[in-house]
Amino acid sequence: MRRLEIAGYGTSLPGRIVAFGRQTRHRIEDDRGQLDLLAEAAERAIAHAGLRPDDVDCVIAACAAGVQPIPCTAALVMERVAPHATAAAFDVNSTCTSFITALDVASRYLDAGDYERVLVVSGDVGSRFLDPEQRESFELFSDAGAAVVLTRGDGSRGVLASLQRTWPQHAHDTELRGGLSLHPAQAYAEGDPRDYLFDMQGRRALMSMLAVLPAFFDRFFERAGLGLDDLDLVVPHQASGALGIAMRRIGIPKALFVDRVAEYGNMVSSSVPYTLIRSLEEGRIGPGGTVLLCGTAAGLTANALALRL
């Protein structure tokens, strides 16, 4: 087990609510931005941990789309939240499962003794990239921020196992092409405006995911030496209304996993940490419990991490 303890957590949720039938989504206000959500969640996590901002010695931003291409989003969060901290700041990106990747990375740094207090912050404003003509994705996404402060702890808590894999033959099922070197911002006027909007081939992405997940999770549980009976809760990425189908495909019973898609939809990188934090606040999982954080993301990437709280 790689030692890691969640010492504090915080979230930030826009107050604007949009309803699509019985589905509700949170969309960021016009006068706020992604950095506002990230900083607010980070400040709350640091306060919840009983720390001062300067106590943080590593900041990891785990977002699908950052605030700007350069510098890294973590540096901008650090500027807002802990400008005088003596800390490292960098980004990790596995799109919707970025938070899981960041926990994996942080656990290795903490267990090795490289850092003592790591701030991981996730969050996206996907609503600003949506194409109204793609109804499926336009009605799916919410904006939010979530953050945790991680410490090494006493050795009774930490990462039990983790696994990540990517199938690049499905890389273009879900993508946002514009804004960086392929389609730079200055080429927008002469280019295709759709390259700067989120593009999802929903059915193709779902079928690709369902095809690869069973073998992926078989490998994860075998490597981890764990079974479903060892888990107290599964917190999956709230990818879509097909979440229940995906969970059944890998044999996870409904009572074991959290499904809040109808309530707040797909929160992109903040989906997993926001759902985890809500589960902690509601008492659905607590100290000593074992939670499986998992999901799929653009790439096509699958990610799983078992955490003893």
N, C-alpha and C positions, 0 to 999 in steps of 0.2 A: 504494500500500500504506500502510495506517495502522499506524504503528510500535507494536509490542506484543510483549513477551517474557514467557514464563512463567518467573519466577525461582525459584519454589518451589511445592510442592503437598503436600497431605495429605488423608487420608481418615479416617473413623470409621465402624466397622461393628459393630452390636450382635452380641453373642456368642450370643444365642438363635437357633437355627436350627429352622425348621419345614419338614417335608417333605410334599409333595403328590405322591405317586407318585415319579417321577424328578426332579421339580422341587424345588429348595430355596429357601427364603426366609429373610431375616434380619428378625426382629421385635424391637423395642426392649424392654428389660427394664422391669419394673414400676416400679423405683425410679429410672429415668432419663427424661429428656425430650429434646425436639427441641433445646433450647438446649445441652444437654450434647454432642450429636453435632456441632452447628455449631461450638462453641467448641473442641472437641478437634481437629477437622479444621483449623480456622483456626490454632491454636497450632502444629500440625505443619507447616503450609505456611509460616508465618513462620520457624520454625526451619530448615526445609529451604532457605529462601532466604538464610539466614545473616544475618537481620535481627533487630533488637529490636522488640518490639511498638510502641514509640513511633515507629518509623520509618515506619509506615503513615500515609498522609495522606488516604486515602479507603477507606471500607468499604461494599461493596455486598452486600446480602443478596438472593439470587435464589432464592426459595422459592415453592412453589405455595400453601402455607398457612403463615402466619407463626406466631410464638410467641403473640402476643396482638394485638388490633386496634390498640392504641396503647400505647407508641410503636412505631416501626418495628423490625423484627427486627434490622436492622443496628446500631441503637443498643444493643440488648441484647447482641449479640455483642461490640460494642466495649467495653461495660461489663465484660464477663467477660475479654476478651482484651487489650485495649489501653486501659485506663481513663484513662491520662494522655497519650494521643496527641492531637496537634492535627490532627484529621481531620474530614472530612465523613462522614456516615452516612445511607444511604437504601436503600430497597428497590426492586427491579424485579420484575414478576410477569407472565410469559407462561406460567404453570403449568409443565408439564413441560419446556418449552424455556427456562425463565427464565435458565439459565446462559448459553445462547447469546446471549440479549438482553443480559445483563450484559456479556459480552465485547465485544459490538458497542458498547455505551455506553462502556465503559472505554477502548476503543481510540481513541475520539474525544477523550476527555478527555486521555489520555496524548499523543496525537499533537499536540494543541493546546498542550501544556505546562501544562495546568491542574493536573495531579497528577503525582507522580513514582513512587509505590508504591501500587498499588490492591490491596486484599484483596477477592476475590470469594468468597463462601461460599454453598453451596447444600445443601439437605437437608430432608427431610420425614419425618414419622412417620405415613404414610398408614394404617398398620395400626390406628391408634386411631380411624379414621373409617369402617372397613369394615363392611358389612352382611353378616353370615354367611349371609343368605338369598340373596344374589347370589354364587353360587359362583364365577363367572368372575372377578370382581374380588377376591373374598375370597382366592383362591388365587394371585393375580397379583403382589401388591405386596410390596416389601421396604422397610425403613427404612435410611437411611444418611446420612452427611454427607460433603461434599467441598469443598475450598477450594484456591484458587490465589492466589499473589502475582504481580501483573503490574507490569512496568516498561516503560519506553520502548525500552530496548535500543539497539543500534547502527544500526538501520535496515535490517538484513538479514532481520528477522523481523517478522511482523505479520499483520494482517487483509488478505487479498487482495480479498475481496468478501463481501457479506452481503445477505440478503433475508429479509424477514418479511412474511407476509400473513395476514389473518383473514377467514373466511367466517362472519359472525354468524348466518346462517340455520341453522347447525348448533350454535349456542351451548349448547343444552340437551341435547345427546347425552351429555355428561359433565359432571356438576356436583355441588357440595356447597352446598346452599341456605341452611342455617342458620348462625347465629352472629354475623352482622353486622346491617345495618339492615333487610334484608328479613324475616328471622326472628330477631329479637334473642334473646339467651340467656334473658332473663327471660320470654319467651313460650313456653319449651320445654314447661312443664307443661300448657298449654292447647293446644299445637300438635300437629303430626304428628311423632313422633320420627324418622320417615324423612327429614325435611328436614335433620336433623343428621348424616346418614350419607351416605357417598359413593354416588352413583347413576350407573351407567354403562349405557347402551344399547349393548352391545358390538358387535353386528352392524351397527347403524345407524352407529355411529362409524367402524367399519372401512370400510364401503361409501362413506361420505362422504369419508374420507381417500383411498381409492384413486381416487376420481373426480377429486380436485383435484390430486393430487401430480404427475402427468406434466407438465401445463402449467406448474406452479409451478417444477419443476426445469429445464424447458426455458428458462424465463425467467431463472432464476438463472445457468445456465451461459452463456447468451448475454450477459448483463450482465457476468459475471465474465471472459469471454474465456477460459474454461477448458473442458477436456474431461476425460473419465475417465482418459485417459493422463497427465494432469497431476497426478493424485492418487496419494498413496502409501497412504492409508488413509481409510476412511469410518467415522466413529463416530456411529451413529444412536442416538436415544433408544430404549431397550430397552422399547418400548411393550407388546408382547405376543408370543405365539407366532406371530402373523401377520407378524412382522418380515421374514422371508424373502420373503413374498408382496409386501410393499410395496417392497422393494429390487428385486425382479425387475420390478415394474411400471414403475420408473423406469430400468431398464437397468443397475443396478449388480451386477456379478458377485459371487458368493458369496465368492471369495477376497479381495475388496477391502474387505468390511465386517465389523465385529465383531458377533457374535451371542452374548450371554451370558445370554439370557432364562432358559434352563433352570437356570443356576447361581444367579442372584440376581434374576431377574424385573424388574419395573418399579419403579425407585427414585425415581420422580417427578422432582423438580428435580435431584436428585443423580445421576440416571441417566447423563446425558452426561458430566459431569466425572469421575464415578467410573470409567466405562468408559475415558475418555481417560487418566486417571492409571494405571489398570491396564495399558493399552497402552504407556505410557511406561516403566513399571517392568519390563515383560516384554520391552522392546526391539523391540516390533512397529512402533514409530514413534520417530524421534529427531530431533536437530538437523538442520535443513535440509530435513526432510520436509514435505510438504503434506498436511494432514488436513482433511477435510470434516466439520464437526459439523452435524448436522441432526436434524429430528424434527418430529412433529406434537404438538399439545397441545389441551386444551379451548379452545373458542372459536368455531369450529375454527380453530386457528392452525397454520401451517407456518413453519418457520424453517430457514435454512441459512447457514453461515458457513465460508469457506475460510481456513485459518490456516497460514501458513508458520512452522514451529517453529525 
